[in-house]
């Protein structure tokens, strides 16, 4: 009951500062895939910090705090899930063994508590990526294995988690392995994950991106190809666009 009371008190804080205009904008932008209260990320963090202090969350042990953070993902509103993400980012992931965290995070996907690209990507960028950077290769391998998940959001996370680590050669194989798995899937958000990460990678290692394109072009969508080649020259963009169309006709 105390956990529920603490969560309810944070939700009440968010409701007090919610804006209907913000709610409508985000729900339209996300095409109504998830409901919003109407609070931006900066204000969520501000309220989280106030709540953490006023509710004396620091007096709870790390196991209790982790349970509390995970429970925020049970909320139907995006802001509740984002509160859980910021809680993990600001207070927990550095202090808890990643081997404990990974199964907890896997369950967020298997329980269908992460089901839109916005929450998925914030979770990757603010929690999974920093956790990999903090803990190194064994942690990276554990997250990379998600690429074979039937859950598209968990599979997407296996790649987006590395978007801030594209310059580090030690993680290159994990990135390309996930790219290969995801680009072959039919779901839009599997392919767009590849486009985003390859676009970032192209700024530091264009050759490896070109090689991947040359080998896997038949699996790209127009959207994922456009993302991948964003920093390419006009002639190269046209070349790959025509090649993709040609491959699609043959298939």
C-alpha positions in Angstrom: 0.0 0.0 0.0 2.8 2.4 0.8 4.3 1.9 -2.7 0.9 2.7 -4.2 0.5 5.8 -2.1 3.9 7.1 -3.1 3.2 6.5 -6.8 -0.2 8.2 -6.5 1.4 11.2 -4.8 3.8 11.6 -7.8 0.9 11.2 -10.3 -1.0 13.9 -8.4 2.0 16.2 -8.8 2.0 15.6 -12.6 -1.7 16.2 -12.8 -1.4 19.6 -11.1 1.0 20.9 -13.8 -0.5 19.0 -16.8 -1.4 21.1 -19.9 -4.3 20.0 -22.1 -2.5 21.7 -25.1 0.6 19.6 -24.4 -1.5 16.5 -24.0 -3.2 17.0 -27.4 0.0 17.8 -29.2 1.8 14.6 -27.9 -1.1 12.3 -28.5 -1.4 13.6 -32.1 2.3 13.3 -32.7 2.3 9.7 -31.3 -0.9 9.0 -33.3 -2.7 8.1 -30.2 -0.6 5.0 -29.5 -0.3 6.1 -25.8 -2.2 8.5 -23.6 -0.6 11.6 -22.1 -1.3 13.7 -19.1 0.3 16.8 -20.7 3.7 17.3 -19.0 7.0 17.8 -20.7 10.2 15.9 -19.7 11.8 18.9 -17.9 8.9 19.3 -15.6 8.6 15.6 -15.0 12.2 15.6 -13.8 11.6 18.6 -11.6 8.6 17.0 -9.9 10.4 13.8 -9.5 13.2 15.5 -7.6 10.7 17.3 -5.3 8.8 14.0 -4.8 11.9 12.0 -4.1 12.9 14.5 -1.3 9.4 15.0 0.2 8.5 11.3 0.2 12.0 10.5 1.7 12.6 7.9 -1.0 16.3 7.8 -0.1 15.4 6.1 3.2 14.2 3.1 1.2 16.7 0.4 0.3 17.7 0.0 -3.3 15.5 -3.1 -3.9 12.5 -1.1 -2.7 13.4 1.9 -4.9 13.9 -0.3 -7.9 10.4 -1.9 -7.3 9.0 1.6 -7.1 10.7 2.8 -10.3 9.5 -0.3 -12.2 5.9 0.1 -10.9 5.7 3.5 -12.6 5.7 1.7 -15.9 2.3 0.1 -15.0 0.7 3.5 -15.5 -1.3 4.1 -18.7 0.1 7.6 -19.2 3.4 8.2 -21.0 4.5 10.5 -18.2 4.2 7.8 -15.6 6.5 5.6 -17.7 8.9 8.5 -18.3 8.9 9.1 -14.5 10.1 5.5 -14.1 12.8 6.1 -16.7 14.1 9.2 -15.1 14.0 7.5 -11.7 16.2 4.8 -13.0 18.5 7.2 -14.8 19.0 9.7 -12.0 19.0 7.5 -8.9 19.4 3.8 -9.6 21.1 2.3 -12.6 24.7 3.1 -11.4 24.0 1.7 -7.9 22.5 -1.7 -8.8 24.2 -4.6 -10.4 23.2 -4.7 -14.1 22.6 -8.5 -13.8 19.7 -7.7 -11.5 18.5 -4.9 -13.8 18.4 -6.7 -17.1 15.7 -9.3 -16.1 13.6 -6.5 -14.6 13.9 -4.6 -17.9 13.1 -7.6 -20.0 9.9 -8.0 -18.1 8.8 -4.5 -19.0 8.6 -5.7 -22.6 7.2 -9.2 -22.0 4.5 -7.6 -19.8 3.8 -5.1 -22.6 4.5 -2.1 -20.4 6.6 -0.5 -23.2 4.6 -0.4 -26.4 5.4 2.8 -28.3 8.6 4.2 -29.8 8.7 7.3 -27.7 8.9 5.5 -24.3 11.1 2.8 -25.8 13.6 5.2 -27.2 13.8 7.4 -24.0 14.4 4.2 -22.1 17.2 3.2 -24.4 18.9 6.5 -24.5 18.6 7.4 -20.8 18.9 4.0 -19.1 20.1 1.1 -21.4 22.8 3.0 -23.2 24.4 4.6 -20.1 24.1 1.2 -18.3 26.1 -0.5 -21.1 28.7 2.3 -21.1 29.0 1.9 -17.3 29.3 -1.9 -17.2 31.0 -2.8 -20.5 30.9 -5.9 -22.8 29.0 -8.5 -20.7 26.2 -6.0 -20.2 26.3 -5.1 -23.9 26.0 -8.8 -24.9 23.0 -9.3 -22.6 21.1 -6.3 -24.2 22.2 -7.2 -27.8 20.6 -10.7 -27.4 17.2 -8.9 -27.4 17.5 -8.6 -31.1 15.9 -12.0 -31.6 12.9 -11.1 -29.5 9.5 -11.5 -31.1 8.5 -8.3 -29.3 9.4 -5.5 -31.7 10.0 -3.0 -29.0 12.5 -5.2 -27.2 14.2 -6.0 -30.5 14.3 -2.3 -31.2 15.8 -1.6 -27.8 18.7 -4.1 -28.6 19.8 -1.6 -31.2 18.7 1.9 -30.0 20.6 1.2 -26.7 23.8 1.5 -28.7 22.9 4.8 -30.6 25.2 6.8 -28.3 28.0 4.2 -28.6 28.5 4.1 -32.4 32.0 5.5 -32.2 33.2 2.7 -29.9 34.6 -0.1 -32.0 34.2 -2.7 -29.3 30.4 -2.5 -29.8 30.4 -2.5 -33.6 29.6 -6.2 -33.9 26.6 -5.9 -31.6 25.3 -2.9 -33.6 25.6 -4.7 -37.0 24.2 -7.9 -35.7 21.1 -6.1 -34.4 20.9 -4.1 -37.7 20.9 -7.4 -39.7 18.1 -8.9 -37.6 15.9 -5.8 -37.5 16.2 -4.7 -41.1 14.8 -8.1 -42.2 11.7 -7.7 -40.1 8.5 -6.2 -41.6 7.6 -3.9 -38.7 8.1 -0.2 -39.4 9.8 0.5 -36.1 12.3 -2.4 -36.5 13.5 -0.9 -39.8 13.5 2.7 -38.5 15.7 1.7 -35.6 18.3 0.6 -38.2 18.0 3.8 -40.1 18.6 5.9 -37.0 21.6 4.0 -35.8 23.2 3.7 -39.2 22.7 7.4 -39.8 24.6 8.2 -36.6 27.3 5.6 -37.4 27.8 7.1 -40.9 29.2 10.3 -39.4 32.1 8.3 -37.9 32.4 5.3 -40.2 30.7 5.7 -43.5 32.4 2.8 -45.1 30.8 0.2 -42.8 27.4 1.8 -43.4 27.9 1.6 -47.2 29.0 -2.0 -46.9 25.8 -2.8 -44.9 23.6 -1.0 -47.5 25.3 -2.8 -50.4 24.6 -6.1 -48.8 21.1 -5.6 -47.3 19.5 -2.9 -49.6 16.6 -5.2 -50.5 15.3 -5.2 -47.0 15.2 -1.4 -46.6 12.0 0.7 -46.7 12.0 4.2 -48.2 11.8 5.6 -44.7 14.7 3.6 -43.2 16.9 4.2 -46.3 16.2 8.0 -46.1 17.3 8.0 -42.5 20.4 5.9 -43.2 21.6 8.1 -46.1 20.7 11.5 -44.5 24.4 12.6 -44.5 25.2 11.1 -47.9 25.6 13.2 -51.0 22.8 13.7 -53.5 24.2 11.3 -56.1 24.7 8.6 -53.5 21.2 9.0 -52.2 19.8 8.7 -55.7 21.9 5.6 -56.3 20.6 3.7 -53.3 17.1 4.9 -53.9 17.2 3.5 -57.4 18.9 0.3 -56.3 16.3 -0.3 -53.6 13.4 0.2 -56.1 15.2 -2.3 -58.5 15.6 -4.9 -55.8 12.0 -4.5 -54.7 10.7 -5.1 -58.2 12.7 -8.3 -58.5 11.3 -9.6 -55.2 
